[in-house]
Amino acid sequence: MPTDVSSASPEVIYPLSGKRVWVAGHRGMVGQALARRLQREGCEILTARRADVDLKRQAEVEAWMGRVRPDAIFVAAAKVGGILANDSYPADFLYDNLMIQANIVESAFRSGVGKLMLLGSSCIYPKFAPQPITEDALLTGPLEPTNEWYAIAKIAGIRLGQAYRRQHDFDVISAMPTNLYGPGDNFDLNSSHVLPALIRKAHEAKVSDAGSFTIWGTGAPRREFLHSEDCADACVHLMKVYSDAEHVNVGSGEDIAIYDLAWLVSEVVGFRGEIKRDTSKPDGTPRKLMSADRLRALGWTPKIDLRTGVSNVYAAFAAETAVSV
Ligand code: GFB
């Protein structure tokens, strides 16, 4: 009976068991999820505190890498933020992310690291890319102005990895997650992404018995969301089974209008008031649903649906908020 190769998971070409794996950015939401997920791989998980090494300082990264000598690296360290933060601090988002990536890739190559994963974002694609966005849409049109700085840094990361693969045969792969949410997210209303912001706004409106909360923009843009635990699982899967120059989209394959997301969050939180819109705030990209075909063909599918994911993030947020009051 021939094996149905379409359903078979691809061969593990880079097992993590027994390897020393550095999660750069282990304190961030994605880094925390990666460190938790890697506990199932039988590998030694390496971390570096900001006090140990400033990833923007080449000499410090070279010294740390030469001393610790990881076998594999997930570069989850980045300067990240929502639409307003990106639009407000272009130099920080471009410079910080360029330096972090360049320092880690160069030092990793020089110290003989076996494999490295760079993490980007769906904002690397053109503002009006045909949807769902396939990986070959990269650099085919103008970027969304509010986050072009971060996008250019992440596109540079993809090209950096391709250059080191081509010139030095260094096994660098790039994963492009969609909008992420999860435990350890940033809930600051000025710098956060939309989902944690809506959770906090709906919660505070409920507990203060306010009649409404306000979302930014028109609420018409659509966004795709993936839970950070799913993202970490996909990244570990890719590290084990994928080795090629082309980046891989990491998404759920489904999107939702921001206004409908606000209603979903209100239902989960238990807020029954009005949702208002502040159209003085930017909408950003109208839509950035990515094609998931390449990742699905590599044998990975997400497990956490949006309502379940939002519910478990809200439960943790409400518990932490209650304690901190
Ligand atoms: O998540 P977000 O800040 O970033 O905004 P992007 C998504 C959409 O939600 C925008 C709307 O249309 C916002 O106007 N929105 C509504 C809100 N209410 C709020 C709110 O209270 N807070 C926030 N933050 N948004 C980011 C990039 O773009 O996507 C990053 O700037 C990164 O660099 C990330 O690429 C994945 O999805 O527009």
Residues whose N, C-alpha, C, O or C-beta is under 5 A from the ligand:
A	BS01	GFB	G81 G82 I83 N86 S121 C123 N147 Y150 T178 N179 L189 S192 H193 V194 A197 T214 I215 W216 G217 P221 I258 P282 D283 G284 T285
